[in-house]
Amino acid sequence: MLPEIIDSLCSMEIILKDGSYFEIEENDVIAWSRTYKDCNVIHEIRAAAEWCESNPSRRKTRRGIRRFLNAWLSKAHKLKGSPPIFNAGTSHTEIEESLNDISWVSDSEKREISKWYISSKGFYYLDGKKYTEVYGSKKVVSISEKKQKNRSKNS
């Protein structure tokens, strides 16, 4: 693992306002990793480098780049790392649940919103549970269906 990290450091550099590059040193990454334990420092440095690449008018000077990186890492640390959708540790299920959750909707609107989710997605989440029925509807099962289910379970 350590050789891979060191190899990735060799190519880490950030473009500066004057067009030159600031090379990330191994000692800096080690120090930042100790300080900002709740985020992936290498990932965040790469994200900051991409941001500088994409925002030429807002690039930093050689004098201001360390302050910029410190602020970037501090923010990532406070947010407990990168946003979940980009964090490799986040499962597909967690992302799906958060995108299809209707707990934010007022109780009076949950039925209509749940109908939309059922018709477009086939499901929705509420309080951590996945539903395939419209909010507030109770599935009515006839006695004969219930008996038939029980017979198939016992068989």
C-alpha positions in Angstrom: 0.0 0.0 0.0 2.7 2.5 1.0 4.6 2.1 -2.4 1.4 2.8 -4.3 0.8 6.0 -2.2 4.4 7.1 -2.8 4.1 6.4 -6.6 0.9 8.5 -6.7 2.7 11.3 -5.0 5.4 11.5 -7.6 2.9 12.7 -10.2 0.9 15.1 -8.0 1.3 18.7 -9.0 -1.0 21.7 -9.1 -1.0 24.3 -11.8 -0.4 27.9 -10.5 -1.6 31.3 -11.7 1.7 31.9 -13.6 1.4 28.6 -15.5 4.1 26.8 -13.4 3.4 23.9 -11.2 3.6 23.3 -7.5 4.8 19.8 -6.7 3.2 18.0 -3.7 5.9 16.7 -1.4 5.6 13.4 0.5 6.2 15.2 3.8 3.2 17.5 3.2 0.9 14.6 2.4 2.0 12.8 5.6 1.5 15.9 7.7 -1.9 16.6 6.2 -3.0 13.0 6.6 -2.2 13.2 10.3 -4.1 16.4 10.7 -7.1 15.7 8.5 -7.8 12.1 9.4 -11.5 12.1 8.3 -10.7 12.6 4.6 -8.7 10.9 1.9 -5.9 13.5 1.5 -4.6 12.2 -1.8 -8.1 12.2 -3.3 -8.8 15.7 -2.1 -5.4 17.0 -3.4 -6.3 15.6 -6.8 -9.7 17.2 -6.6 -8.1 20.6 -5.7 -5.7 20.1 -8.7 -8.6 19.5 -11.0 -10.4 22.6 -9.7 -7.3 24.7 -10.4 -7.0 23.2 -13.9 -10.7 24.0 -14.6 -10.7 27.5 -13.1 -7.7 29.4 -14.7 -8.8 32.8 -13.5 -8.9 31.6 -9.8 -5.6 29.6 -9.7 -3.3 30.2 -6.8 0.1 31.8 -6.6 3.1 29.8 -5.3 2.8 31.9 -2.1 -0.9 31.1 -1.6 -1.1 27.4 -2.7 -0.4 25.9 0.7 -3.1 28.1 2.3 -5.5 27.0 -0.4 -4.8 23.3 0.1 -5.0 23.7 3.9 -8.5 25.3 3.5 -9.6 22.7 1.0 -8.5 19.8 3.3 -10.0 21.5 6.4 -13.4 21.7 4.6 -13.2 18.1 3.5 -12.3 17.1 7.0 -15.2 19.0 8.5 -17.6 17.3 6.0 -16.1 13.9 6.9 -14.5 13.5 3.5 -15.8 13.9 0.0 -19.5 14.0 -0.7 -20.9 10.4 -0.3 -21.8 10.1 -4.0 -18.1 10.3 -4.8 -16.8 8.4 -1.8 -15.8 4.8 -2.8 -17.0 3.6 0.6 -20.6 4.5 -0.1 -22.7 1.6 -1.3 -25.1 1.7 -4.3 -28.0 1.0 -1.9 -27.3 4.0 0.3 -27.1 6.3 -2.8 -30.3 4.8 -4.2 -32.1 5.2 -0.9 -31.1 8.8 -0.5 -32.1 9.7 -4.0 -35.6 8.1 -3.7 -36.4 9.0 -0.1 -39.7 10.8 0.6 -39.2 11.5 4.3 -38.7 15.2 3.5 -42.3 15.5 2.1 -45.1 16.7 4.4 -47.5 14.1 5.5 -50.3 15.6 3.4 -48.3 15.3 0.2 -46.7 11.8 0.8 -49.5 9.9 -0.9 -49.2 11.9 -4.2 -45.4 11.8 -4.2 -45.3 8.1 -3.4 -47.7 7.5 -6.4 -45.2 9.3 -8.6 -42.3 7.2 -7.4 -44.3 4.0 -7.7 -45.3 4.9 -11.3 -41.9 6.1 -12.4 -39.4 4.0 -10.3 -41.6 1.2 -8.9 -40.6 2.0 -5.3 -39.7 4.7 -2.8 -37.9 4.9 0.5 -39.4 6.2 3.8 -37.6 6.0 7.2 -35.0 3.6 5.8 -37.6 1.1 4.4 -38.3 0.4 0.8 -41.9 0.5 -0.3 -43.6 -0.7 -3.5 -47.2 0.3 -2.4 -48.6 3.9 -2.4 -48.2 5.6 0.9 -51.0 5.0 3.3 -52.5 2.1 1.4 -52.9 -1.2 3.1 -52.8 -4.3 1.0 -56.0 -6.2 1.5 -55.5 -10.0 1.3 -58.6 -12.1 1.1 -59.0 -15.0 3.5 -58.6 -17.6 0.7 -55.3 -16.0 -0.4 -54.1 -16.1 3.2 -55.0 -19.8 3.5 -53.3 -20.5 0.2 -50.1 -18.8 1.3 -50.1 -20.7 4.6 -50.6 -24.0 2.8 -47.6 -23.3 0.4 -45.4 -22.4 3.4 -46.2 -25.6 5.2 -45.6 -27.7 2.1 
